Amino acid sequence: MEISGLIITFNEEKNIGKCIDALLKVCDEVIIVDSFSKDRTVEIAKEKGAIVIEQAYLGDGPQRAYGLPYCKNDWVLNLDADEFLDKDAEEFILSKKYLEGNYDAFSFRVKNFLADKLIDFSGWYPDHKVRFFNKQTAYPSDAVIHQKIITQNEKKVAVHILHYGWDSLDQIIAKKNMYSGWHAQQLYDKGKRITVFKPVINATVAFVRCYFFKKGIFNGMDGLSLAVIQAFFSYAKYAKLLRHQNENKK
């Protein structure tokens, strides 16, 4: 099939076996870049036939880039451990439609799930991500969080990745809080500077967009909760950026 599967992992024993099995439907090898997991992630991956490379976590983009030289094929399917191809994405790859045209990266739609419930409101669908690309001309950015694939000729296709990232709202809040700190540091390092009004303004805009314009209002408590969480993420990100600014004035 001449496609390499690439996954970055840390303590993913719950998902890694299923993820590797799914990748092997369309890939002829699977490369794992593991950040010294404390659970059975590495053991399970090796049992499934994956090649495991251990590397201390460098950030989202750099960690993915670290694994590329270990991929023997030019075409790379780079999923997270809790992501799986939907049937339409499998068919797209197996039919070799990606070879039609001069594209070097493909953006798939993402179906995000909270436990087993599809979240297709509050801006969570369609959540496009480039997960399939040719490493000769496309590659991960150096962003520590929310990295993008730098591509010469990207195409969006209406096929899907299934993302089972959270079992509860608590997990979403915890991850958003962690990401807000990383994102704030990234913005500060790139020279971003803001006023004291930015956290409140952006949080308000995020809530209004998710709750009213992205149909959260029609989805009960889940819609309200996700709009509030997104507002919290926006507020926390810029509040932490302000803290960096103030601390470095001293």
Secondary structure as UniProt FT lines:
FT   STRAND          3..9
FT   TURN            13..15
FT   HELIX           16..23
FT   TURN            24..26
FT   STRAND          29..34
FT   HELIX           41..47
FT   TURN            48..49
FT   STRAND          51..54
FT   HELIX           60..67
FT   HELIX           68..70
FT   STRAND          75..78
FT   TURN            81..82
FT   STRAND          83..85
FT   HELIX           87..94
FT   TURN            95..96
FT   HELIX           97..99
FT   STRAND          105..114
FT   TURN            115..116
FT   STRAND          117..118
FT   TURN            122..123
FT   STRAND          129..134
FT   TURN            135..137
FT   STRAND          139..140
FT   STRAND          149..150
FT   STRAND          154..166
FT   HELIX           169..189
FT   TURN            190..191
FT   TURN            196..197
FT   HELIX           198..208
FT   HELIX           209..213
FT   HELIX           216..218
FT   HELIX           220..247
FT   TURN            248..249
//
